[in-house]
Amino acid sequence: MRFSALLSALRSVGPVVIGISLGFTLSLLSVNWTEEACYLDTKEVEDVTLSQDGLLKGARKPNSISAISETESEEDFEPRIVPYKPVQQSNPKKVFRARYISTELGMRERLLVGVLTSKNTIGTMGVAVNRTISHHLDSVVFFTGTHNRKVPHGMFVVSHGDERLIWNMFQTIKYILEHYINEYDWFYFAQDDTYTEADRIKTLVSHLSMDRELYLGSPEEFIGGEMEGKYCYGGFGYLLSRTLLLRLQPFIENCRNDILSARPDEWLGRCIIDYTNTNCVSEHEGIQYHRYQLVKNSDPSKEQSEHLKTALTVHPVSDPEQMYRLHRFFTEIELQKTYEEISKLQAEIKNVSVVAFEGNRSAHWPVGVNPPFEPQSRFEVLKWEYFTEEEIYSCIDGNPKCELQGVDRMDVADVIDAAIGELNRKYEPVLHLKKQQLINGYRRFDPIRGMEYTLDLQLEVVNQKGHSRSITKRVHLVRPLSQIEVIPMPYVTEATRVHVIIPLTREDRPYVDRFFEVFASNAFETSENAILTFLFIYDPVEAQQVSQNDIFASVKTQISAYEHKYPTVKIPWISVKTETPSQIKFMDIMSKKHPVDTLFFLASVNTYVNTQFLNRCRMNSINNWQVFFPVHFQDYNPEVAYHNQQQPATIDQVKDAGHFDRRSLDESCFYNSDYMATRTRMMADVQENEDLVETMDIYDMFVKYSGLHVFRAVEPALHQRYRYQACNPRLSEDIFHRCVQSNLEGLGSRSQLAMLLFEPEQGNST
């Protein structure tokens, strides 16, 4: 009885006793750690804390604050001032920035097309393939075996150095994995005797998921039948996903060593099946890979097969002419589909406009094209040009009438043919119309819609019974602005050094002070990556007197002063003696004194240069691709623009202060290599006409001889004060006329000139 009572008491008290014992044990352990840390003085505590930084790694440090010993009282405590130690900031880590935003964000292009060709067919079938698909697809690469000395223009060719077909296929896949695997999601391969409907391939790829291991094409059985699975026949092309190629990448060398096939498409299919267990399929998630086998020497225009009309690829193509006929056949099909879609959209717009607030008036003609431009003032009214089939009454040179020729003549002929075609489409078979003559023609360019035409046509109308008569019909047509196309451009950088070339003559000396002030504030003080070079131009008399009376002595003194003020700046200068100053002569001298990769900016002394323009000079000048001729903002003559007013200190770029001088071609940005190549092409004409160097400027030289893109654009960051230009009569008639027109247009606006003419009349009337 007593034992059971004792046992029940222990059961109730036991957990408490065990808990108290465990608490005492843990407290003793904690006191032991604390006392061990307290025996250290303050300095030792700091050292321990610092030495443990690497081990603790951000964890809370035990006893990181020094404790007071039990033997010390609070009265004996003396505060200690710890000296301030500034934190040494490490150099910031340089952040890597990619060249393109797409690279930094990990974005990839959708499709890369690889065409397998050879040295014997690259100049024929390869060129035909390139001409039929390259302007539809962004990236087309041609792979061949043996190096070819002459690569056709406009083609990117990769040569592997061996004509063996399987070796060429292996090197092609290896090249793709090394250079393009991180840039594209899909890879399409075809032979150069295969026609590919480029737009349909792009549409097909746009509906496929990029993360699928897909091998899509025309499935074929292996020769002999000993291997299970199917490969994609190379004649009809095939599509490989990036995911599939990444999985194949570790085993590509094994595939090279296990060559068991005689055909490259079989070898690739065997490799894919062995190491990825992926077979060729012709359908994926309801998307069909349509192909068509062409009969030898057949005419595609006479084929009535529906399979041909829906095909993605056609094989075999026997010669380039058949390739072009196929391209025309498929282009006409796509064009007809486009016309049908436009008709459906126009009908839908008409149906919807009925319930609009303004009714059918809200649907402008032509249906689906932007409404006409509405001018806000009389100065914005668009001008109509009058023309006939032989002449036009708005000429570039200001003449009231000139001959209709070139693209203008082609444009008028095309518009008349389109008008006759639309009229016959509307009235046939009841009536048939033939053109007799164009009575009146009017056209204007609407920046919102496109080119608008109004034609008064004299037509011969023939009915079904053969009776005819002559009538006059007025028609309205619009050539709408086409879809904007983004043209791929080579990569350029803003780190390129710009060599600013300033030619100086005797008449330019008064403008040097202001030029130095502006250039120093925008380039010298900001450490702009640009070098300023002066070209002092002496005539023969001035050159003989240079030792006694140097006309550029004051400018050279200023150069020394600025070099002393900015020690890191060097301003070179070159002296030239000539009777007939010419841009080409000057640049011939500068070109020989600089490397071929030099970027030149040729300007005048009254051009105000800043950093914004220098960056655009770098971005718009592309070596072996494009030269840049900016259109600067030219101030009007102050006596006209601010007549009887005080001229402001700073002039804003408004229409009453100046204009963008399209006639002036004084400024230009180009690379030395492009200049040298253009001058080389020009030499044959110079040998026949030595005066060509003196009568032609750099703009005309690039336009006529370079073959580069000559880019002109208004440049708000390039500003010139008003200055009357002395036009050189020795230059060509076009250049001299441009100079005269520039002087006339730079006087003032129409309203300002009209006010000057109105003031004397107003004074006489009073």
Beta strands, then each sheet from edge to edge (+ up, - down):
strand 1: 109-116
strand 2: 140-144
strand 3: 157-159
strand 4: 184-191
strand 5: 195-196
strand 6: 215-217
strand 7: 219-221
strand 8: 230-232
strand 9: 238-241
strand 10: 283-284
strand 11: 287-288
strand 12: 291-293
strand 13: 313-315
strand 14: 385-387
strand 15: 391-392
strand 16: 402-403
strand 17: 431-446
strand 18: 450-463
strand 19: 468-480
strand 20: 498-504
strand 21: 530-538
strand 22: 573-577
strand 23: 599-602
strand 24: 607-608
strand 25: 626-635
strand 26: 658-660
strand 27: 668-671
strand 28: 709-720
sheet 1: 3+ 2+ 1+ 4+ 9- 6+
sheet 2: 5+ 13- 12-
sheet 3: 7+ 8-
sheet 4: 10+ 11-
sheet 5: 14+ 17- 18+ 19-
sheet 6: 15+ 16-
sheet 7: 22+ 21+ 20+ 23+ 27-
sheet 8: 24+ 28- 25- 26+
end
